Amino acid sequence: MIVYTSTDDTGFTFLAEIPVDQDPKSLLKDMSIGKSPEGKALKFVHRGSYDNMDNTYEAITNHLDDKRLEAKDTFIEEYLTDPLKTAEDKLVINVFVPLK
């Protein structure tokens, strides 16, 4: 999973996360344990290449505007298909949008 923690016109910051059932016994130097985001969120599904992700996020923004919903400054992408083994046009990615 990728959790985008901030974005602007010049780029973005993110956390790479892996859900686990229990705390690992040891971690590498640059790793940490944290809780999954809580609260209400909308779920959208992106199907297709990364080249079209901008269209998905634009549709999400339009939906939020139309429904007058306010999102937190976090977006979560859950990869249902393996980007290394799946043809780019066959990717399936859940996009979760936590609400304020």
N, C-alpha and C positions, 0 to 999 in steps of 0.2 A: 504494500500500500504506500502511496505517496500522500503526504499531508502538506499542502501548500499553505504556508503560514503568513506570507505577504507577497503581494504582486504590485507592480507598477509598470510604466511604459518602458523601463530599462531592463526589467528582469523579474526574478522571483526568488524566494527562499522556500525551502521545503525540508521535511523530515522523511526519511525512508523508514517505514515501520513494518514489523512482522508480528501478527497476533500470535500469542502463545497461551496455553492453558495454565501454566504455572511459571513462576520466576525461574530463569535459568540459574544454574549453580555458579557459573562464571561468565564474565563478559569481556570482550576485547576492550582495549583502552578507550576507543572513541565511541563505545556503545553505552546506552543507558536504558533503564526500565521506566516505563510510564504507563499511565492509564489511557484507555481509549477515550475519545471525545464522547461526551454525554449530551443528552437533550434531544429535542426534535430536529429532524433533518429531512430534506427532500432528497429523493433518489432519482437520478437520471441515468440512462444507459446510452453509451456511445458505442456504435458499431462502425468499424471501418478504420481507415488509416489515421495516423497522427496528423497528417496534413489537414484533416477535417475537424480536428479538436477545437479550433477557433470557432467553427460554426456551432458546435455543441455548446460551448460556453456562451456564445452570443444568444442562442436559444434559451439557455438557462437564465441569463440576465433579463431577457425580454419577458420570460414567464414570471420572474420575481417582480418586475415592474408592473406587469398586467395585474397580478394578484396583490400588489402592494405589500409584499413580504420583504423583510429586511434580513439579509444573511450576515452571519459572523464573517470575520476576515479570514476564514479557513475554508478550503475546498479539499475533499478527500477523494482520491482515485484508487479504486480497487480493481486490480487487473484479474479478470476472469480467465483470460487466455494468456499464455506465456509469450511475451513479446519476442523472445529469442527463438521460439519454435513455431510461431504462428505467422502465416502470411499477413503482411501489413494490412491488407484490405479485409482481413477476417478478424481483426482484433475486437474484443468485447471488454469494455471498461465501464464499471459502475462509477458514477460521480455523485458523491454525497455532498449536500450543501446544508451545513448546520444553520439553524435559524436563531435569531436573537430573541 
